[in-house]
Structures are given as structure tokens and as C-alpha cells.
């Protein structure tokens, strides 16, 4: 579902636009005069942190100032999002965020958040990657049917993600809902501790990005049960999709985008958009992202990214309602 939305949006955006034409001029007009903070809402080691560190060096070279990654883990990325919303809109603080803090939070708890969508300036969508169902290697399941049977027979089994309300939490809940099983959810402060407890046997399963899941599965530290996209992943060619295993049409990748506080001046916004487009097209960056199972997205202007976010929130609202998902899970 979401990847089709992404591909439709991206496909329509490769044509030249007025913003793209003016971005180069604005980029020449504004350059940072001091280091830039690049905020990430999760602990080191997760996909968002990996993407931030991959982009930081070439972005530093493009902007002419250091881009320093700062991890503000907790609450499924919401702590970072709040801090970003409170930062000055002067171009010296930007952040990498995903659906959890920029779409799902406001669907799950529209009146209880300390920030809102209007508190940000969307700059561009940067990356999309498939998710993978992985389990502890001692879990007696090698496919989706066996995993369902295991959960039905093991009421003490739990699964974990990097926070309540992040996309991987809701994707996992959607899968379990479609399977007809209920499994307790353990929320962590980042992806790394989830993996530590998964390997250690403290939780049975997680839904994680392929950049994390594929190396672990290839090394035999966990078992990969299914890919949560329509197509198999090149990094795990022998792992069937959820669609292949009976959940027809299940297609829910993860995305990451770059944001700034609301009110970012037009010339600064255009400068960042142009710089990020340049970075995301660099062969070395594309190669490294592809090696991690992440697909760079180019050409999504701030206006189109804003429209994408609005559509994403609507789709998550449908999922939350259908699966009866709440913040207590």
C-alpha cells in the first residue's frame, strides 16, 4: 500500500518543477555559517541513525559546514520531534524522522501530543526500505503459518519494537491482526536494545527494517520469517513475502524524511532541498544505501512531501481503526 503511494508520488516528481529550477539559485544565496545539528529520534544502530550518518558527511561537504548527528532517543521518535519543533527556524537544526513521529502519533493521540504537524517544515522524503519479520533463532517457526501457531500455543511470548506508535509497531500489529492472533508488545527506546533482547531470547519477534534485519539473519543470529512488501528483498532473496504466505496485498515499507522547524525561510528551505537532492543522487551514497536495503528517493519537493504526509496520516488512520490499535499496546 505505502510503497505504491511512494512510487506514484516519486514517478510524478521526476519532471522539472519551478521549485527545482529556483532551488539552485536559493542554494547559492544561503549557506550555513556554523555547524548544523541533524537530530535523530532513535539510539545509534537503527535505520534512521544509519541513514543520518550516511548523509551527514556528503551533506557537510555540500553545505560547507559540519553536519553533526545528535541522537535524542525515546518515545518512538517523539522526543526528537518535540525538540525539533522547538528549535529556531534558522537552518541550523534539522532532523530525520519517519511515520511514527510525523504521522502515526497524531492519529493515535491527536489531542495528547506536545507538538503537531504544523510545527514542522517538510523538506524532502529521503529513503524507503522494506521491513522484515525476524524471530529469535530458538523460536520453533520457519514461516508465517508456524509463527502463528507458536503464538497461539505460547501466550507468554512477546514481541518488541523501538517504541509505541512507530511505524514498525503498527505494521507488526497490522500483521498480527490479519493473522488473528494477539501478542503483547514491548516498547523500547531504540532499535539496538530490541535486537539485543531478541537475540537474548527476552522477546520472540520484531518487525525491523531490512538494513538491520538482513545482516542479522545472514549471520544466523536471528531467523527471517517474511518480508513485509510485495516483492522479495534482494538482501534476503530466499525469504518469502507476507503476500506469498497468505496475507495478500500486504505492502508496508518504512520511510524516512528530512524536516526542519516550522517557519524555515524560503531560501534556506530551497538550499536544503537542493543539497539533499545532490547528496541522494551521488553514486557512493546510492551504493551504500542500496547495500543496506534502502532505496533513495529523489525529486520529492517540499510541497509534494507535505501532500504525501497528509495522505500517509489518512492511511494510518484507516489501519488504526480497522485493527483497533491504541497507545496502550
Secondary structure, 3 states (H helix, E strand, C coil): CHHHHHHHHHHHHCCCCHHHHHHHHHHHHCCCCCCEEEEECCCCCCHHHHHHHHHHHHHHHHHCCCEEEEECCCHHHHHHHHHHHHCCCCCCEEEEEEHHHHHHHHHHCCCCCCCCHHHEEEEEEEEEECEEEEEECCCCCCCHHHHHHHHHHCCCCEEEECCCCCHHHHHHHHHHHHHCCCCEEEECCCHHHHHHHHHCCCCCEEEEEHHHHHHHHHCCCEEEEEECCCCCCHHHCCCCECCCCCCCCCCCCEEEEEEEECCCCHHHHHHHHHHHHHHHHCHHHHHHHHHCCEEECCCCCHHHHHHHHHHHHHHHHHHHHHHCCCCCC
